[in-house]
Amino acid sequence: MLSNKNIFTHVAAFFVLLGGCLLCRYAFFSYHGMAAWPETLYHIGNALLAVSFVCKWRITPFCSALGYSIGFVAGFLFQTDGVDPGGGTTNNLWIIWTAVYVFLIFVGIVADIITASKRK
């Protein structure tokens, strides 16, 4: 059965995720220069929102939605430039962004599983 609270939670999380994606992908493009990776992370977040909607999770949607932007900020703050063995330039912003995002998603899933087991 659909719950208004579950619907509202996930719709709000969707718009937070969409806003973060639009900012990171388009407004901050000059800072990272990536086109496909921000969209890939956005699609992963949307898939997770769908799963969390079906499972009626309450924490994971916001960890997923806010984790996108938090991961980008962490990647931007802690990024380093380097040179690969062939002489090409490298940057680890995308690795930090992804690691923080995955970690926050994992924290949300674990928190939802713990709260669900306590409710039973």
Beta strands, then each sheet from edge to edge (+ up, - down):
strand 1: 81-83
strand 2: 89-91
sheet 1: 1+ 2-
end
